[in-house]
């Protein structure tokens, strides 16, 4: 009984620092296409167990606006990306807030859009592929995006005249 209690205490002690926490990573566009489509962004990132990251929201650093992201996407997105794609985590762009305009910017004419990200890590560049679904049901890749890491916010900056 003591051994079981000791093991349980050890597991709880190790799990406590592994709880999820929210961080804000700021990125600048790494190329002309990314600059034209998104500009500089801040990613709201949830750090989970064993360093796993999940994106929750994108904030525009140049304009006021944000887009919520949902984890997952339809099988058509995965098929288009291929099994060996480095950009393995698919996020749906929620149609609320600035999500609809972001979808239109990334995939003009698409009804819905998803972003497939390579793992997002602090102090490392970020990459994503935008995929859209048109009214005919066909999935098409719209753009390959890349950003350079600029820094980390301790909290989301207050919106100013040029955005957060």
N, C-alpha and C positions, 0 to 999 in steps of 0.2 A: 504494500500500500504506500509506504514511504517513497519507494522508487517511482511509482506511478505519479505521485504528487510532485516529486522533484522534476520528473520529465515534463509534466504539464506546466509547472512554473517556468522551466527553461524555455519551452515553446512559446509561452506568452511573453516572456522577456525578449525573445528574439523577434517576435512578430510585431511588437509595439513600434520599433523604429521603421518598420516596413509599411506602415499605414500610408494611404494615398495622401498626397499633398498637391496643391495647385501652384503652378509656377507660370510665369509670363516670359516667353522668349521673343525678343525683337529680331526681325530679319529685314535685310535690304535685298532688293532684286539683284540677281547675279547676271542677268542678261536683258537685252532689249525687249524680248517678248514678255518676260515676267514683269518688267517695269511697266509696260503698256497695259497689261491685263490686271495686275494686282497692286503694283507699287509696293512700298514698304509695309510690312504687316507685323503684328504681334500675335503669337500663337498662345492661347490659353491651354496649358498642358497639365494633365493630371499624371503625376508620377505614382506608379503603383508598385506592387511587389516585384522585387528583383530588378528594379530599374525600368520596368515596362512603362511606356508612355502612351497616353491616349489624348488625342486632341479634342477639345470641347468647343472651341470658338476661335474665330479669326477676327482681329480688330484691324481696321485700316489706320495706319500711322499718318497718312497724308490727308485723309478726309474723315469726317465723322461717319461711322458705320461699323457694323459688325455682322457676322454671319455665324449662326449656330451650325454645328456639325453633329451628325449622328453616326455612330459606328455601324458599319456594315453596308452592304449593297446587294443588288441582284446578281445572280449567277452570270448574266451577260457581261457585266463589268469584268469579272474575274476571267472569263473566257477571252475577252478582248486583250487583257493585259498579258495573259499567258501564265503558265505555272511557275516559271522561273523568274518572274518580275521581282526586282529589288523593292519596288513600290508595292508592298504586300498588304498594307492596312488600308482598307477602303472606308471612306467617310462620305455620307450623303450630305449634300448642302440643303439645309432646311429652307423651305420657301418663305419663312417669316423674316421680318427685318430686312436686311440688305442681302439676304440669301438669293432672292429672285434676280436682282440686278447682277449679282456675282455670277449666277448661272448663265445669264444672257451674255455677260462679258467673256466668260471662259468658252462657252459653247453657243455661239449665236444661232438661234433657231431651235435649240433643244428645249424639250419640255422639262427635263430633269438633268441634273449633273452630279457627278461624284468626283472626289479627289482621292487618288491612291497615293499614299505617302510612303517613302522609305522611312525607317525608324528615325524619329526626331529626338535629337540629343543636344544638350547645352554645348555651346562652343563649337558646334559642327554645322556645316552647310545643310540645308534642307532641300529635298527634291520631291516633286509630286507630278502625277500625270492626271489631267482632267479628261473625264469621259462623260459623254452626254447620251441621252436617249431621245430620239426624235419621235414625232407623232406616228411615224410608220412602224415604231417599235424597234428600230435598228439602233444598236450601240455604236458610237464612233469615238475614236480618240480625238480630242480637241486641241490639246496643247501639252507640252512638257515644260514644267516650271522649275525654277531653281532660285534659291535665296542664299545669301551669306549671313552668317550669324553676326549680329551687332552687339547684343548684350542681353542681360536679364533684368527685368523689373522686379522689385521686391513686392510690388502691388501694381495693379493696373493704374497708369497715370490718369489724372483727371482730364476730361476733354477740354481742350483749349480752342482758340480760334482756328487752328489747323487740324484739330482732331486729337485723339489720344496719343 
